[in-house]
Amino acid sequence: MAMTDRKFYQLSVPERIDQLIAEGGLSAEDGAFLHVGNGLTVTLADSMSENTIGVYGLPLGVAQNFIVNGRPVLIPMAIEEPSVVAAASNGARLVAKNGGFSAEADPPHMIGQIQLMHVLDYEAAVERLEQEKEKIFELIRTLHPTLVKLGGGPVELYSKWFPQSSAGPMMIVYLVLDVRDAMGANAINTTLENISPLVEELSGGEARLRVLSNFSDRRMARASCSLSADTLAMQDYSGEEVITRILEAAAFADADPYRAVTHNKGVMNGIDAVMLATGNDWRAVEAGAHAWAARAGRIAPLTSWKKDAQGNLIGKIELPLAAGIIGGATAVHPLAALSLRMLKVKSAVELAEVTACVGLAQNLAALRSLATEGIQKGHMALHARQVAIAAGAKDDQIEKVADIMRKEKKIRLEFAKEILKRYGTVDS
């Protein structure tokens, strides 16, 4: 390390900030902002939400060791669970020994839908919409001149007919819009509301819902990694055995939906934390990811793990990932803007690529731990500080109580209270 022989997690918060500044991960201005401890003020929060009475904070951590498409990346993660940040860093460390992650993402195409009722002739409606599609597209372009100037705008218009819905026959018109570096919800919804009168006129139907879809399967992100057996070896397990156990764990998730849901939840631990840190709609990303996992009529894993002919472990992830670097909270929340600067991504596509890598790293670390020593050993060791706080430890007592629990291998609330009672200020 440039500034100290201690590992990053062993530094104090000010020391971590200073090290990131020294290494170029943070600008001096961003470091000064973090040193002061400013985040979201109540005044700003009140302008962002409704009926605001305060600010609910989350720790902002940094996952390290990521190399994405040949570029080192620091990963901001807003999450209260220490093992998530640690696991992402550990998974990325293993991948970095093998050259890092490869990633790609589709263009930022979002889907919007217009529900039409009382369409008397579906085939005629489809024909008229197709004939006048350019007229609809031209209206969209006039609505979003800046988007068009940046290379975005309308991409596709198509329809589906649902003759036997519970509400009667309905026609659904789908608009695909390239939203460039935005998540795109506002752009899509504004567009749909503006074009719906023309769509009604052409189809002969009556518009009801006009809203985006969070199943953004036109906006997929993919990442992959390859790990040699020797880089996966552990104290009690050879690299080959670790690979075998990871493949068995992956097969479990593929076979059993009860395991698949938890497998995918672990993937989303990391992805959600990045979405939160960057001010993105993590709920939309969650909804799209789980819909993708269930697209075949059963829950399947978001990741896949195989062994190649050379004996390397090959990991892949693919999921819808609608994330933006402009608009929404990304433009308002000061820590969201700081997080994006830390990532040094230049487009929404690049953010999606990096975020997919975080999900894959998270899954690798979880499977490796679950299939070998068990997840609780590392998880509970990291959880010890929270247990100490829950027991009533304050300031310097927190780490002292946590250390005693780790040494005794008894990370429990009752034991933490006993330590405080036994040692008082825990000077022993």
C-alpha positions in Angstrom: 0.0 0.0 0.0 1.1 3.5 -0.7 0.5 5.0 2.8 0.5 2.1 5.3 1.2 -1.6 5.6 -2.2 -2.2 7.1 -5.0 -3.5 4.9 -7.7 -1.1 3.7 -10.3 -2.5 6.0 -8.0 -2.0 9.0 -7.7 1.7 8.4 -9.8 4.3 10.1 -12.4 6.1 8.0 -10.3 9.2 7.6 -7.3 7.1 6.7 -9.3 5.2 4.0 -10.4 8.5 2.5 -6.8 9.8 2.5 -5.5 6.7 0.8 -8.2 6.8 -1.9 -7.2 10.4 -2.6 -3.5 9.5 -2.7 -4.2 6.6 -5.1 -6.4 8.8 -7.4 -9.6 7.0 -6.5 -11.1 10.2 -5.1 -10.5 13.8 -6.0 -9.2 16.1 -3.2 -12.6 17.9 -3.3 -14.6 14.7 -2.9 -12.2 13.6 -0.1 -12.7 16.9 1.7 -16.5 16.4 1.3 -16.4 13.0 2.9 -14.0 14.1 5.7 -16.6 16.7 6.8 -19.2 13.9 6.8 -21.8 15.8 4.7 -24.4 13.7 2.9 -28.0 14.2 2.3 -29.4 17.2 4.3 -32.9 17.2 5.6 -33.7 20.2 3.5 -32.6 18.4 0.3 -34.3 15.2 1.4 -37.6 17.1 1.8 -37.3 18.3 -1.8 -36.7 14.8 -3.0 -39.4 12.9 -1.2 -42.8 13.3 0.4 -43.8 13.9 4.1 -40.1 13.9 5.0 -39.2 13.9 8.7 -35.5 13.0 8.5 -32.7 11.2 6.6 -32.2 7.5 6.9 -28.5 6.9 6.3 -26.7 3.8 5.1 -22.9 3.2 5.2 -21.1 3.9 2.0 -18.4 1.4 1.5 -15.9 0.7 -1.3 -15.3 -2.7 -2.8 -11.8 -3.1 -4.2 -9.8 -5.3 -6.6 -12.1 -4.9 -9.5 -10.7 -5.0 -13.0 -13.4 -4.6 -15.7 -12.4 -4.8 -19.4 -8.9 -4.1 -18.4 -9.6 -1.0 -16.2 -9.2 -0.9 -12.4 -12.5 0.2 -10.9 -13.4 1.2 -7.3 -17.0 0.1 -6.5 -19.1 2.3 -4.2 -21.7 0.3 -2.3 -24.4 1.6 0.0 -25.3 -1.2 2.3 -25.4 -2.0 6.0 -24.1 -5.5 5.7 -20.3 -5.7 6.0 -20.0 -9.2 4.5 -21.4 -8.0 1.1 -18.6 -5.4 0.6 -16.0 -7.9 1.8 -17.3 -10.7 -0.4 -17.4 -8.5 -3.5 -13.8 -7.4 -2.8 -12.7 -11.0 -2.2 -14.4 -12.3 -5.4 -12.9 -9.5 -7.4 -9.5 -10.3 -5.9 -9.6 -13.9 -7.2 -10.8 -12.7 -10.6 -8.1 -10.1 -10.8 -5.4 -12.8 -10.4 -6.8 -14.2 -13.6 -6.9 -10.9 -15.6 -10.2 -9.5 -14.4 -13.8 -9.4 -15.8 -15.0 -9.0 -19.3 -18.3 -7.3 -19.7 -20.7 -5.8 -22.2 -24.2 -4.3 -22.2 -26.8 -3.7 -24.8 -27.8 -0.2 -25.9 -30.0 1.6 -23.4 -33.3 0.6 -25.0 -36.4 0.9 -22.7 -39.8 -0.5 -23.3 -43.1 1.4 -22.8 -46.6 0.1 -23.2 -50.0 1.6 -24.1 -53.0 -0.4 -23.2 -55.9 0.0 -25.7 -59.4 -1.2 -25.0 -62.4 -1.4 -27.4 -60.3 -2.0 -30.5 -62.8 -3.4 -33.0 -60.4 -4.5 -35.7 -57.0 -5.5 -34.4 -55.5 -6.3 -37.8 -56.7 -3.0 -39.3 -55.3 -1.2 -36.2 -51.9 -2.8 -36.7 -51.8 -1.9 -40.3 -52.7 1.8 -39.7 -50.1 2.0 -36.9 -47.4 0.5 -39.2 -48.4 2.9 -42.0 -48.1 6.0 -39.7 -45.2 4.8 -37.6 -42.9 7.5 -38.9 -45.5 10.1 -38.0 -45.5 8.8 -34.4 -41.7 8.7 -34.4 -41.5 12.2 -35.6 -43.7 13.3 -32.8 -41.4 11.6 -30.3 -38.4 13.3 -31.8 -40.0 16.7 -31.3 -40.6 15.8 -27.7 -37.0 14.8 -27.1 -34.7 16.9 -29.3 -31.7 16.6 -26.9 -32.1 12.9 -26.7 -32.1 12.6 -30.5 -29.1 14.9 -30.7 -27.2 12.5 -28.4 -28.1 9.5 -30.6 -31.2 8.3 -28.8 -34.9 8.4 -29.7 -37.6 6.0 -31.0 -36.3 2.5 -32.1 -39.3 0.3 -32.6 -43.1 0.2 -32.4 -45.1 -3.1 -32.3 -48.3 -4.5 -30.9 -49.8 -7.6 -29.3 -53.4 -8.8 -29.1 -54.8 -10.3 -25.9 -58.3 -11.5 -26.9 -59.2 -13.3 -23.6 -57.9 -11.1 -20.8 -60.1 -10.9 -17.6 -61.1 -7.4 -18.7 -62.0 -8.4 -22.3 -60.0 -8.1 -25.5 -57.1 -5.6 -25.4 -54.4 -4.4 -27.7 -51.0 -3.5 -26.2 -48.7 -1.1 -28.2 -45.0 -1.4 -27.3 -42.6 1.5 -27.8 -38.8 0.9 -27.7 -37.0 4.1 -26.9 -33.2 4.6 -26.7 -32.8 6.7 -23.6 -29.0 7.1 -23.8 -27.5 7.7 -20.3 -30.7 7.9 -18.3 -32.6 5.1 -16.6 -35.4 6.3 -18.8 -38.6 6.0 -16.8 -39.6 9.6 -17.0 -38.7 9.8 -20.7 -40.7 6.8 -21.5 -43.8 7.8 -19.5 -43.8 11.3 -20.9 -43.5 10.0 -24.4 -46.4 7.5 -24.0 -48.7 10.1 -22.6 -48.0 12.4 -25.5 -48.4 9.9 -28.3 -51.4 8.1 -26.9 -54.0 10.4 -28.6 -52.5 9.7 -32.0 -52.3 6.0 -31.2 -56.0 6.1 -30.1 -56.9 7.8 -33.4 -55.0 5.3 -35.5 -56.2 2.2 -33.7 -59.7 3.1 -33.0 -59.2 2.1 -29.4 -59.3 3.9 -26.0 -56.0 4.3 -24.1 -55.9 3.2 -20.5 -52.4 2.5 -19.0 -49.5 4.3 -20.5 -46.4 3.2 -18.6 -42.9 1.8 -18.9 -42.1 -1.8 -18.3 -39.4 -2.7 -15.8 -38.8 -6.0 -17.6 -36.1 -4.3 -19.6 -35.0 -7.3 -21.6 -33.8 -5.0 -24.4 -31.2 -3.6 -22.0 -29.2 -6.7 -20.9 -25.8 -6.6 -19.2 -23.4 -9.5 -19.3 -20.1 -10.3 -17.5 -17.8 -13.3 -17.5 -14.6 -14.4 -15.8 -12.2 -17.3 -15.9 -10.3 -18.6 -12.9 -7.5 -21.2 -12.8 -7.7 -23.9 -10.1 -4.6 -22.7 -8.3 -6.1 -19.2 -7.6 -9.1 -20.8 -6.0 -7.2 -23.1 -3.5 -7.9 -22.7 0.2 -6.2 -23.9 3.3 -8.1 -27.1 3.5 -9.1 -27.5 -0.1 -7.3 -27.9 -3.4 -8.2 -25.6 -6.3 -9.7 -28.6 -8.2 -11.9 -29.5 -5.2 -13.1 -25.9 -4.9 -14.1 -25.9 -8.5 -15.9 -29.2 -8.1 -17.8 -27.9 -5.1 -18.7 -24.6 -6.8 -20.1 -26.5 -9.8 -22.1 -28.7 -7.4 -23.5 -25.5 -5.7 -24.4 -24.0 -9.0 -26.2 -27.3 -10.0 -28.2 -27.0 -6.7 -29.4 -23.6 -7.7 -30.3 -24.8 -11.2 -32.2 -27.8 -9.9 -34.2 -26.3 -6.9 -36.1 -23.0 -7.0 -35.8 -22.7 -3.2 -32.1 -22.5 -3.6 -32.2 -20.4 -6.8 -34.1 -17.6 -5.1 -31.4 -17.3 -2.4 -28.6 -17.7 -5.0 -30.1 -14.8 -6.9 -30.6 -12.8 -3.8 -26.9 -13.0 -3.1 -26.2 -11.8 -6.6 -28.5 -8.8 -6.1 -26.9 -8.0 -2.7 -24.0 -6.4 -4.6 -26.0 -5.0 -7.6 -28.5 -3.3 -5.3 -25.7 -1.8 -3.2 -24.2 -0.2 -6.3 -27.6 1.0 -7.6 -28.3 2.6 -4.2 -24.9 4.2 -4.1 -25.4 5.8 -7.5 -28.9 6.9 -6.9 -30.5 4.4 -9.3 -33.9 2.7 -9.0 -32.7 -0.6 -7.4 -36.3 -1.7 -7.1 -36.7 -1.6 -10.8 -33.5 -3.5 -11.3 -34.6 -6.2 -8.8 -38.0 -6.6 -10.5 -36.4 -7.0 -13.9 -33.7 -9.4 -12.7 -36.2 -11.7 -11.0 -38.5 -11.6 -14.0 -35.6 -12.6 -16.2 -34.7 -15.5 -13.9 -38.3 -16.8 -14.2 -38.7 -16.3 -17.9 -38.9 -20.0 -18.6 -41.7 -20.6 -16.1 -39.4 -21.5 -13.3 -36.8 -19.7 -11.2 -33.3 -20.2 -12.6 -30.0 -18.8 -11.5 -28.8 -15.5 -12.9 -25.3 -16.9 -13.1 -23.8 -20.0 -14.7 -20.6 -21.8 -13.8 -18.8 -24.4 -16.0 -15.3 -25.9 -16.2 -13.5 -25.6 -19.6 -11.2 -28.1 -21.3 -8.2 -26.6 -19.5 -9.8 -27.1 -16.1 -10.5 -23.4 -15.5 -13.7 -22.3 -13.8 -15.8 -20.1 -16.1 -18.4 -17.8 -14.6 -21.1 -15.8 -16.5 -23.9 -13.5 -15.6 -26.7 -12.0 -17.7 -29.6 -9.9 -16.6 -31.6 -6.8 -17.5 -29.9 -3.8 -16.0 -31.6 -0.4 -16.5 -29.2 2.0 -14.8 -28.5 5.7 -15.6 -25.8 8.2 -14.8 -28.1 11.3 -15.3 -31.5 12.3 -14.0 -33.3 11.3 -10.9 -31.4 11.0 -7.6 -28.1 10.6 -9.5 -28.4 14.4 -10.3 -29.6 15.4 -6.8 -28.0 13.3 -4.1 -24.5 14.5 -3.4 -23.2 11.0 -2.5 -24.7 9.5 -5.7 -22.8 12.0 -7.8 -19.7 11.3 -5.8 -20.1 7.6 -6.3 -20.4 8.0 -10.1 -17.2 10.1 -10.1 -15.5 7.3 -8.1 -16.6 4.7 -10.7 -15.3 6.9 -13.5 -17.9 5.5 -15.9 -18.7 7.6 -18.9 -22.1 6.1 -19.9 -25.1 4.2 -18.7 -23.8 1.2 -20.7 -20.5 1.2 -18.9 -22.3 1.5 -15.5 -24.3 -1.6 -16.4 -21.2 -3.5 -17.3 -19.4 -2.7 -14.1 -22.5 -3.5 -12.0 -22.9 -6.9 -13.7 -19.3 -7.7 -12.7 -20.2 -6.9 -9.1 -23.1 -9.4 -9.2 -20.8 -12.1 -10.6 -18.0 -11.4 -8.0 -20.6 -11.5 -5.2 -21.8 -14.9 -6.4 -18.3 -16.3 -6.8 -17.4 -15.4 -3.2 -20.6 -16.7 -1.8 -20.5 -20.1 -3.6 -16.8 -20.6 -2.7 -17.5 -19.9 0.9 -20.8 -21.9 1.1 -19.3 -24.9 -0.6 -16.2 -25.1 1.6 -15.9 -23.6 5.1 -19.5 -22.3 5.3 -20.8 -18.8 5.0 -21.2 -18.1 8.7 -17.5 -18.1 9.7 -16.7 -15.0 7.7 -20.2 -13.5 7.9 -20.4 -13.6 11.7 -16.8 -12.4 12.1 -17.7 -9.3 10.1 -21.1 -9.0 11.9 -19.4 -8.9 15.4 -19.3 -5.1 15.5 -23.0 -4.8 14.9 -23.6 -7.4 17.7 -21.4 -5.4 20.0 -23.3 -2.2 19.3 -26.6 -3.9 19.9 -25.3 -5.1 23.3 -24.6 -1.5 24.2 -20.9 -1.0 23.4 -19.9 2.5 22.5 -16.9 4.2 20.8 -13.7 2.2 21.5 -15.7 -0.5 23.3 -17.2 -1.7 20.0 -14.0 -3.1 18.4 -12.7 -4.4 21.7 -16.0 -6.4 22.4 -16.0 -7.6 18.8 -12.4 -8.8 19.0 -13.1 -10.8 22.2 -16.2 -12.4 20.5 -14.1 -13.3 17.4 -11.3 -14.9 19.5 -13.8 -16.8 21.6 -15.8 -17.7 18.4 -19.0 -16.8 20.2 -20.6 -13.9 18.3 -23.8 -13.7 20.2 -25.7 -10.8 21.8 -25.8 -12.5 25.2 -22.0 -13.0 25.2 -21.4 -9.4 24.1 -23.5 -8.2 27.1 -21.5 -10.5 29.3 -18.2 -9.1 28.0 -19.4 -5.5 28.8 -20.5 -6.5 32.2 -17.4 -8.5 33.0 -14.8 -6.0 31.8 -16.7 -2.7 32.2 -14.9 -0.4 29.8 -13.3 -3.5 28.1 -9.7 -2.4 28.8 -8.6 -6.0 29.4 
